[in-house]
Structure formats: structure tokens, C-alpha cells
């Protein structure tokens, strides 16, 4: 079902984004790899082969959505799939939370996927078909000290996504959310060692490939079916 589809994946230079891109390409999709780190994108594209193209940009910039659509059109003639995966994980207690990082976090975790959804959904609606999947987090439904900004932005993204799904009903454009639990990616690298250890204590984290399989499950549903929300947890996760 993915053979020949034209996909755009943000945050593709590592982690979940890289795994999703590899998984889609392995099933015959053509994939535009989007992230800031050009060297990693080029290495991934070389590994995937002729079905991959790259666009090294800051996804958090206001013009990124149109640039991604333009690049997909130039490389593949358009886009059938958008995976909004790029994001940043910043948590911290009241007394030390980095307020200077608030703007960039909002821009990347919420504003960027919203802009991309609108730009791509308009194009997909015009062509009568398409699929948008936004990568959220189980943090959208958890209340934990220090995680209010991250969780709040993911929750906002989920509400937006479901509203967009309803708005696009009957157009041939599907919208869904994949919300993973603790996943072995770079997202925890900036945390102090003790906090990183607590984040995965007593469990085997998900692998990025596990999340990629969940994304593929949504995409491979028949065209008349739309799974709006899929959560995937590590089997040892207790929250």
C-alpha cells in the first residue's frame, strides 16, 4: 500500500524520524528527509538509496512548511504522506526551568507541525487524498512536576490534530496521532544522568523501529478507515 507513495518526514536525522523514513522507504515509498543536520541526512539518504531526498532546514522556522512542500513537489511531484516528528524535550522544576527556551520549544513542538498540517492538508485536499501523522507522546496525558510545558504542547497538538481530522472528513485526507511512551532516542540526552536513569527505570524502552511500525499501521489502513490516535507503551511502563 505504500509502494510509490511520496512521504515527508521531519526530524529524520535520528531516532523515530530516521526509523520511520527507513521503514517507509523499505516498503517502496519515496521519502523526503527533513532535519537540520545535513551530514546525517546525506548519510541516511545514501544508505536508503534512490528513493530518498534531503532538505536540511530548521523545521521551527515559519517558512519551513512551504519549503518542505515545494521540495516534495520538486523531487517527487507532490506529497501523499506527512509525518510531523521533529520536536524537543525540555523539562525542569519551577525554580530552574529555562524560560529562554520556551519560545523555540513552542515553535518546534507545536507551531511547526500546525503550519505543516495546514500547508500540506490544503495540497492534499486539492488532490483528493493524503495522510498526516503527528508524533505526540504519552506525556500529553500525564501530569508530572516539571513537564507541564512539554506535556501541554503535546496535548495541544493532539487536540489540533483531532479537530483537523474532523474538518477534513470526506476529503480523502486522513489525520492521526501516534503517541509513544519511553523510547530509546536522543531526546533524553540533555537530562542529568540521574533523571535519565529514572525515565527508563525498571523497563525496556521502546525502540524507534517500534514506533515506526505503529506509524505504518496507521498508514496501511484501507482508505475508508482512519485511526485517529494510537498509543504505544513499553510493556514495563507503569504510567
Backbone torsions as a table, in degrees:
resi	resn	phi	psi	omega
1	UNK	NA	-17.4	-178.0
2	UNK	-100.3	-6.3	-179.6
3	UNK	-57.7	123.1	177.1
4	UNK	81.8	-5.4	179.0
5	UNK	-68.2	151.2	-178.0
6	UNK	-108.9	114.0	-172.5
7	UNK	-118.2	146.7	173.2
8	UNK	-119.7	126.3	-177.8
9	UNK	-124.8	119.8	177.0
10	UNK	-91.3	157.8	-175.9
11	UNK	63.4	36.3	-170.7
12	UNK	-85.6	-0.5	-174.3
13	UNK	-81.6	-8.1	-179.1
14	UNK	-167.9	170.7	169.0
15	UNK	59.8	-136.4	-176.3
16	UNK	-62.0	-43.4	-178.8
17	UNK	-60.4	-44.6	177.4
18	UNK	-62.0	-44.2	-179.1
19	UNK	-63.7	-40.9	177.7
20	UNK	-63.2	-45.0	-179.1
21	UNK	-61.3	-44.9	179.1
22	UNK	-62.4	-42.9	-177.5
23	UNK	-64.3	-44.3	179.4
24	UNK	-65.3	-44.6	-179.3
25	UNK	-64.5	-35.5	179.6
26	UNK	-64.4	-20.5	-180.0
27	UNK	-104.8	18.2	171.1
28	UNK	94.1	2.5	178.1
29	UNK	-78.9	151.2	171.1
30	UNK	-95.0	131.9	-167.0
31	UNK	-126.3	126.9	170.7
32	UNK	-93.3	116.2	-178.0
33	UNK	-90.2	121.5	-175.5
34	UNK	-122.8	129.0	175.3
35	UNK	-174.6	179.0	179.8
36	UNK	-83.8	-33.0	-170.4
37	UNK	-84.5	94.9	-174.6
38	UNK	-60.6	-38.0	-177.7
39	UNK	-64.1	-40.7	179.0
40	UNK	-69.7	-38.4	178.0
41	UNK	-62.4	-44.4	-179.0
42	UNK	-64.5	-40.2	178.7
43	UNK	-63.4	-41.6	178.9
44	UNK	-66.7	-43.1	179.7
45	UNK	-62.4	-40.4	178.0
46	UNK	-63.9	-35.5	-179.9
47	UNK	-71.4	-40.8	-179.2
48	UNK	-70.7	-43.0	180.0
49	UNK	107.9	-158.1	-170.3
50	UNK	-66.7	-12.9	178.9
51	UNK	-82.8	3.6	-177.5
52	UNK	-117.5	141.9	171.1
53	UNK	-132.5	163.3	-175.2
54	UNK	-126.3	153.0	172.8
55	UNK	-144.4	106.6	-178.2
56	UNK	-92.0	100.7	-179.9
57	UNK	-143.6	165.9	171.1
58	UNK	-85.4	108.5	-176.6
59	UNK	-63.0	-22.3	179.9
60	UNK	-76.9	-6.7	-180.0
61	UNK	-78.4	146.6	-174.7
62	UNK	-59.5	-26.9	-177.0
63	UNK	-92.4	3.3	-172.6
64	UNK	-65.5	-37.5	-176.9
65	UNK	-60.8	-48.1	-179.6
66	UNK	-66.9	-36.3	178.6
67	UNK	-65.0	-37.3	177.5
68	UNK	-66.2	-44.1	179.2
69	UNK	-64.6	-42.1	178.7
70	UNK	-62.1	-40.9	179.8
71	UNK	-67.1	-39.3	177.5
72	UNK	-64.0	-39.3	178.5
73	UNK	-65.9	-41.5	-179.1
74	UNK	-68.0	-39.1	-175.9
75	UNK	-82.9	-40.4	-170.2
76	UNK	-125.0	-4.6	-176.7
77	UNK	87.0	7.3	178.3
78	UNK	146.2	-167.4	-178.1
79	UNK	-139.8	136.7	175.9
80	UNK	-108.3	-23.4	-174.6
81	UNK	-136.3	135.3	171.9
82	UNK	-124.9	125.9	174.7
83	UNK	-114.7	107.6	176.9
84	UNK	-88.6	99.0	-176.2
85	UNK	-116.0	-26.1	-174.8
86	UNK	-57.8	138.0	179.1
87	UNK	-171.7	170.5	177.8
88	UNK	-133.7	142.4	-176.6
89	UNK	-110.5	109.5	177.3
90	UNK	-129.9	121.3	177.4
91	UNK	-131.8	164.2	178.5
92	UNK	167.4	156.9	-178.8
93	UNK	-71.8	163.4	-178.7
94	UNK	-48.2	-46.6	-171.3
95	UNK	-73.2	-17.5	-175.0
96	UNK	-130.6	6.1	-179.2
97	UNK	-62.3	136.2	-175.6
98	UNK	-80.3	98.1	-179.0
99	UNK	-67.7	-26.4	177.9
100	UNK	-67.6	-22.1	178.8
101	UNK	-88.3	-1.2	-176.0
102	UNK	-65.6	-47.2	-178.5
103	UNK	-59.8	-52.0	178.2
104	UNK	-60.0	-34.2	179.7
105	UNK	-68.0	-42.4	176.7
106	UNK	-64.1	-41.3	-178.4
107	UNK	-62.7	-43.5	-175.2
108	UNK	-82.3	-40.9	-173.8
109	UNK	-84.2	-21.6	-177.9
110	UNK	-127.9	-56.5	-174.7
111	UNK	-62.1	-42.4	-177.9
112	UNK	-61.9	-49.8	178.2
113	UNK	-65.6	-33.2	177.8
114	UNK	-64.3	-47.5	178.3
115	UNK	-59.0	-45.3	-178.8
116	UNK	-63.6	-40.5	178.3
117	UNK	-59.0	-46.7	-178.6
118	UNK	-64.9	-47.3	-177.1
119	UNK	-63.8	-46.8	-178.2
120	UNK	-73.7	-37.4	-179.5
121	UNK	-63.2	-37.1	177.1
122	UNK	-62.0	-44.3	-179.9
123	UNK	-67.9	-42.0	-179.9
124	UNK	-66.8	-38.6	177.7
125	UNK	-61.3	-40.7	179.6
126	UNK	-64.5	-33.7	-179.9
127	UNK	-89.4	-7.2	173.8
128	UNK	82.8	12.7	-179.4
129	UNK	-166.4	153.6	176.5
130	UNK	159.4	167.5	178.7
131	UNK	-142.8	133.8	177.0
132	UNK	-121.9	127.3	175.4
133	UNK	-125.1	123.8	177.2
134	UNK	-102.0	129.9	178.6
135	UNK	-86.5	115.4	179.3
136	UNK	-104.4	-141.4	-179.3
137	UNK	-164.1	152.1	173.1
138	UNK	-64.6	-14.1	175.5
139	UNK	-62.6	-18.0	177.6
140	UNK	-64.9	-19.8	-177.5
141	UNK	-122.0	19.1	176.4
142	UNK	-115.1	144.4	174.5
143	UNK	-115.6	107.7	-176.6
144	UNK	-137.1	141.4	179.6
145	UNK	-54.9	132.4	176.0
146	UNK	87.7	-9.1	-175.8
147	UNK	-111.1	15.9	-175.0
148	UNK	-61.8	-38.9	-178.2
149	UNK	-69.9	-50.3	-179.4
150	UNK	-60.8	-50.8	-179.4
151	UNK	-63.7	-38.6	179.4
152	UNK	-63.9	-39.6	179.3
153	UNK	-68.8	-39.6	177.4
154	UNK	-66.7	-37.7	177.7
155	UNK	-65.2	-42.0	177.4
156	UNK	-61.4	-40.1	178.8
157	UNK	-63.6	-38.0	179.3
158	UNK	-67.1	-42.2	178.0
159	UNK	-63.3	-45.1	177.4
160	UNK	-58.7	-45.5	-176.5
161	UNK	-61.6	-43.4	-178.8
162	UNK	-68.5	-36.1	176.3
163	UNK	-64.6	-41.8	178.3
164	UNK	-64.7	-39.8	177.1
165	UNK	-56.1	-44.9	-179.3
166	UNK	-66.6	-41.1	-179.6
167	UNK	-63.5	-31.2	-177.1
168	UNK	-93.7	3.0	-178.9
169	UNK	-55.7	132.0	178.3
170	UNK	86.6	-1.3	-177.9
171	UNK	-95.3	-11.7	-173.6
172	UNK	92.2	-1.4	-179.9
173	UNK	-104.8	122.5	-178.9
174	UNK	-103.3	147.8	179.6
175	UNK	-132.0	132.7	178.8
176	UNK	-145.2	166.0	178.1
177	UNK	-121.3	136.7	165.9
178	UNK	-115.9	123.2	-175.6
179	UNK	-118.3	97.2	-179.4
180	UNK	-84.9	154.7	168.7
181	UNK	-84.3	-155.3	-177.2
182	UNK	-55.9	124.2	-175.3
183	UNK	-129.6	139.2	-176.9
184	UNK	-76.9	85.5	178.0
185	UNK	-134.8	-177.3	178.8
186	UNK	-72.8	-5.4	-170.7
187	UNK	-61.1	-26.9	-179.1
188	UNK	-93.2	-1.7	-170.2
189	UNK	-61.3	-31.0	-176.2
190	UNK	-79.8	-10.2	-177.3
191	UNK	-76.6	151.2	172.2
192	UNK	-58.4	152.4	-174.3
193	UNK	-56.4	-39.0	-177.9
194	UNK	-66.9	-36.9	179.5
195	UNK	-73.2	-36.3	175.3
196	UNK	-60.3	-41.7	-179.8
197	UNK	-64.7	-39.6	-179.9
198	UNK	-67.2	-32.0	-177.1
199	UNK	-64.7	-26.6	-177.8
200	UNK	-122.5	15.5	-177.2
201	UNK	-62.5	128.9	174.2
202	UNK	76.2	12.8	-179.8
203	UNK	-145.9	158.7	170.8
204	UNK	-96.3	112.9	-176.6
205	UNK	-61.2	157.0	171.1
206	UNK	-61.8	150.7	169.7
207	UNK	-91.3	150.4	175.9
208	UNK	-52.1	-34.1	179.4
209	UNK	-64.2	-28.8	176.4
210	UNK	-64.4	-41.8	179.4
211	UNK	-69.9	-38.4	177.3
212	UNK	-60.4	-38.2	178.4
213	UNK	-65.4	-35.6	176.9
214	UNK	-66.8	-40.6	176.5
215	UNK	-60.8	-46.1	179.6
216	UNK	-62.1	-37.0	178.8
217	UNK	-58.5	-43.0	177.6
218	UNK	-64.6	-44.0	-176.0
219	UNK	-68.1	-27.9	-175.1
220	UNK	-90.8	6.0	173.4
221	UNK	-67.8	152.2	176.2
222	UNK	-59.8	155.3	-172.0
223	UNK	-59.8	-25.1	-179.6
224	UNK	-85.0	-1.2	-178.1
225	UNK	-113.6	137.9	179.5
226	UNK	-136.0	113.6	174.2
227	UNK	-89.0	111.9	-172.4
228	UNK	-79.8	-22.2	-173.5
229	UNK	-154.7	121.9	177.6
230	UNK	-128.0	119.7	173.5
231	UNK	-99.4	140.9	176.6
232	UNK	-133.3	121.5	-176.8
233	UNK	-110.8	154.1	160.1
234	UNK	-64.3	140.2	-177.8
235	UNK	-63.8	-16.6	177.7
236	UNK	-95.1	0.6	-176.0
237	UNK	-74.3	133.5	-175.2
238	UNK	-110.0	12.6	176.8
239	UNK	-145.9	NA	NA
